Amino acid sequence: VQLQASGGGLVQAGDSLRLSCTASGRTLSWYKVGWFRQAPGKEREFVAVIRRYGSSTQYADSVKGRFTISRDNTKNTVYLQMNKLKPEDTAVYYCASGVGTDDFTGPTSYDIWGQGTQVTVSS
């Protein structure tokens, strides 16, 4: 089972990016899929999650209203649309999948992680 995160890049403040998380060996619609990020010198933090089967979502307060997580089950892919990017959004972004339903924001509740994609937002 592998997750592949892609779509990162260098953008200016106010720009948009769309990250993709594609799975092989796992049907993502059967699992919760979360996005996390880690900036240099900081701990990995929760960004967004989409729950399994349905489209229920949850966001960190810092990205609410700017980021949108969604699924395309036909492509076995989860997206993170990031709008109005800020310099403080600069980080390596990771996608992860898991089965637990009692915790959606803690990294330890996810068992499969992608390799990360760098997002850099210049001011």
LINSULNOR-V892029 format. One record per residue. N is the residue number from 1. RES is the residue in one letter. OMEGA is omega as a letter, one per 20 degrees, with the letter a starting at -180 (NA if undefined). NEAR is the number of other ideal C-beta (glycine too) atoms within 8 Angstrom. Layout:
n->[N/N]
res->[RES/RES]
omega->[OMEGA/OMEGA]
near->[NEAR/NEAR]
//
This chain:
n->[1/2/3/4/5/6/7/8/9/10/11/12/13/14/15/16/17/18/19/20/21/22/23/24/25/26/27/28/29/30/31/32/33/34/35/36/37/38/39/40/41/42/43/44/45/46/47/48/49/50/51/52/53/54/55/56/57/58/59/60/61/62/63/64/65/66/67/68/69/70/71/72/73/74/75/76/77/78/79/80/81/82/83/84/85/86/87/88/89/90/91/92/93/94/95/96/97/98/99/100/101/102/103/104/105/106/107/108/109/110/111/112/113/114/115/116/117/118/119/120/121/122/123]
res->[V/Q/L/Q/A/S/G/G/G/L/V/Q/A/G/D/S/L/R/L/S/C/T/A/S/G/R/T/L/S/W/Y/K/V/G/W/F/R/Q/A/P/G/K/E/R/E/F/V/A/V/I/R/R/Y/G/S/S/T/Q/Y/A/D/S/V/K/G/R/F/T/I/S/R/D/N/T/K/N/T/V/Y/L/Q/M/N/K/L/K/P/E/D/T/A/V/Y/Y/C/A/S/G/V/G/T/D/D/F/T/G/P/T/S/Y/D/I/W/G/Q/G/T/Q/V/T/V/S/S]
omega->[r/r/a/r/a/r/r/r/r/a/r/r/a/a/r/r/r/r/r/r/a/a/r/a/r/r/a/a/r/a/r/r/a/r/r/r/r/r/a/r/a/r/r/a/r/r/a/r/r/a/a/r/a/a/r/a/r/a/r/a/a/a/a/a/r/a/r/r/a/r/r/a/r/r/a/a/r/a/r/r/a/r/r/a/a/r/r/r/r/a/r/a/a/r/a/r/a/a/a/a/r/a/a/a/a/a/a/r/r/a/r/a/r/a/r/r/a/r/r/a/a/a/NA]
near->[7/8/15/11/15/8/9/12/8/4/11/7/9/5/8/9/11/9/16/11/16/10/15/7/5/11/7/14/9/7/11/14/14/16/15/13/13/11/8/3/3/8/4/8/9/11/13/14/13/13/12/9/5/5/7/6/10/8/10/10/5/5/12/8/3/8/12/7/14/9/11/9/7/4/6/10/11/13/12/15/10/13/8/6/14/7/8/6/11/8/10/11/16/14/16/15/14/11/7/7/7/4/7/11/8/7/8/5/9/11/6/11/8/12/8/9/12/9/17/9/14/8/5]
//
